[in-house]
Amino acid sequence: MFSNFKIGVRLVAGLLLVTSISIVVGVIGLRNTGHINELNTQM
């Protein structure tokens, strides 16, 4: 699929993929941190 694209396009696509995965992991981490803080307040 990606073999028809130039190397620059493949590098940008890979960078966008890694960036989007990092954003998803970061959002999940921040959400869970807020939840842990809420549980700590309840204790």
RATAQUI-V974541 format. One record per residue. RES is the residue in one letter. PSI is psi in degrees with one decimal (none if undefined). OMEGA is omega in whole degrees, 0 to 359 (999 if undefined). NEAR is the number of other ideal C-beta (glycine too) atoms within 12 Angstrom. Layout:
RES:PSI:OMEGA:NEAR  RES:PSI:OMEGA:NEAR
This chain:
M:-50.0:183:7  F:-3.6:185:13  S:-18.8:179:8  N:-13.0:182:8  F:156.6:175:13  K:162.3:184:11  I:-36.6:179:12  G:-41.2:179:10  V:-40.3:178:15  R:-39.5:179:16  L:-42.5:179:14  V:-40.6:179:15  A:-42.0:177:17  G:-41.2:178:16  L:-41.7:178:14  L:-37.5:178:14  L:-47.1:180:15  V:-39.8:179:14  T:-42.9:180:14  S:-38.8:177:14  I:-40.8:179:14  S:-39.0:178:14  I:-43.0:180:14  V:-44.9:180:14  V:-39.8:179:14  G:-43.0:179:14  V:-42.4:178:14  I:-41.6:179:14  G:-43.5:179:14  L:-39.3:178:14  R:-43.6:180:14  N:-33.3:177:14  T:-41.6:176:14  G:-38.6:179:14  H:-42.3:179:14  I:-40.5:178:14  N:-39.8:178:13  E:-42.7:178:12  L:-36.3:178:11  N:-39.2:178:10  T:-37.6:180:9  Q:-30.1:179:8  M:none:999:7
